[in-house]
Amino acid sequence: MPGFFRRIGTLVVMAALASVLAAAQDIPDAPQPKIEPPASNPFPADAPPAPKNTHPAQEPPSTSSAAAPSESAAADHPVDGIASSRNDLFTFRSRVTFVEVPVTVKYPNGRLVEGLSAQDFAVYEDGEERKLSYFSTEPFPLSVAVVVDTNLPSSTLKKVNDTLPALVAAFSEFDEVALYRYGNSVQQVQGFSPSGMISSSAIQQLKRTGTQGGVPVTGGPFGVPSVNNHPVEPQVPDVQQTPREADVLNDAILRAAQDLSRREKVVRRRIIFVISDGRDSRSNAHYEEVKKYLLSQNITVYALGVDVAAMPVYDKLNRIRVPGFGYGDILSRYVIATGGDTEAEFNQQAIEQAYAKITSQARNEYTLGYNTTATLSSAYHSIDVHVHRQNLEVTAKTGYYSLPPPPPANH
């Protein structure tokens, strides 16, 4: 009997030891790392924001390609009923009642103002405020017609020629560029091509040696108009230039605008970039008809003023009708009417910096849009854009035509 109890005790002890060993086997050797599923955003949450990119970050969307997630979200969830993506703008542009208004806002020192919202703007058409249906701060790829006056004095044109490679480099890989030159006539040197595909031979074709005339001198039969041998404006010096050949600036801008009007495959900002002294003489086209075409096609003119256009002392002189030269302020009138901007520089480095400044500004404008109540006609409608903040400079086109001119004839 005692032996029986000893065997029972032995079995109980052995069972207890087996339980302890089994429990020990269930204890892991060390904590295992928690494996998170890969994040959809590759950047850490605490990463600093990237600096603003002045060039498009993505391939411009087309009607057949899918929108990026951020753009789709913007299209599906407009803020206060205002659409905001480039895909939306593509749709809006097909509506005859839609008016698109690119806007530049600067501080008094010339620096661009960023971070404004739709609520910061008010748009007036013919004096009446319009409700915005579109607002975007997205940078836009550009369709650019570069127009160079090759009838400039040789010394000025040499500076321009030396900067042309920098001009092409100022555009992004998603921009398309065409090159034109004009003097007595207009010639397209390079058709619209991606900026990276503009050849050095095309740039060479754009270059010309210039003229020997055009250097300002005082006195002579082509001086400032005078009364009783005194200048009309005493503060303006009696300055004139040796007469030179025709400068068909109006014709050149119209030709570039007609070609730009056919570039409709994707949503782009369409601009004409003119390098000139701003004079026009003997064009077949007139300023008013060219301006009407620009405004009906939503094309903006930017300008780099060179030679006398870069000399403040001659600014008032350029606004006077001088026999043999035409008006000197034609180019500035295009710029103001279409909401563009002008830079005026003399030396090569400043000209190259102006290229980058102008292209960046054109790409990064605010884009406003509204549906007009105006009836379709050939009438002109004024536009006035206000920003609800103090001491800011607002630049936009001064108006539009609700019925565009007939399609241009093929060249």
C-alpha angles and dihedrals in degrees: 000000000000087000089056093056091047090055091049091051091049091052092050092051092048092049090051091050091050091053091051092050092048091051090049091054090055092060111094118233094233139349113281120226116252109244112215120202112254113276119243090223110063093201121086116252091239095049114126116252116267118248117261111278112222092199129065111275095205141035109278109263119249129200091257100047125081118254121247113260093253092051092047090051091050091050093047095045110035116186111249089344092301116130116224115178130093089240089060090051091054088058095043093052090064091063116092091211095055119103119196118203121187109201133195119201121192140177115240089262090061098254115138117252113231133187101044119146133210089264089063092064136071122186123200126195115196088344097308123108116242127207113242117240095175134036128165139167094188117129112246131218111241137234103201133187108197110204119190126191104224093181093078123119111284094245092054094043091052089059090049092048091052091054099048095095088055090051092057090045090056091072125081126240090256095056123095120215137191125191127219135175129194142183118128088358141006125258131179107222098180128018121224109299137152107281092242091058097057104118128223088238090060090051089050090052089053091058122091132174094238130216132300094226130070100079109138115246132169128250128007135112094297097055128121113304110264141194118213089352092304125112116257088241111033093204091060113082119233096256130159140167133225106263113257139186125293120294108201097194094151091052092048094051092047093050091049091047092051091052092046092052089067093057099094106130097104135012107275138154106251116212141164114216111201124193106194148112087254099245126135128193134164098002117157091218121070126226096244095052092046091048090051091053092049094050094045090052096043093239120156125210120216122183142200107203114212136173110010091357088066093052113090091197089066097045095103091041090056089057093059123087105247117189111250095018110061121215119331096205100061094105094049089051090056091049094051095044095051098040097249130133140240132221121190118199139160111191129062098247093050091048092052091049089050090057092057092044095052096045092048092050093048091050097047104046122131110255117216128180139178140172111251126219091208116120119242110269141122090264122125119240121199122228126204121182121198130189118208093228133088128254099009127134114227121197124188138138114287096229148321143233115244093210115049121219118262115283111281119256117255116262 
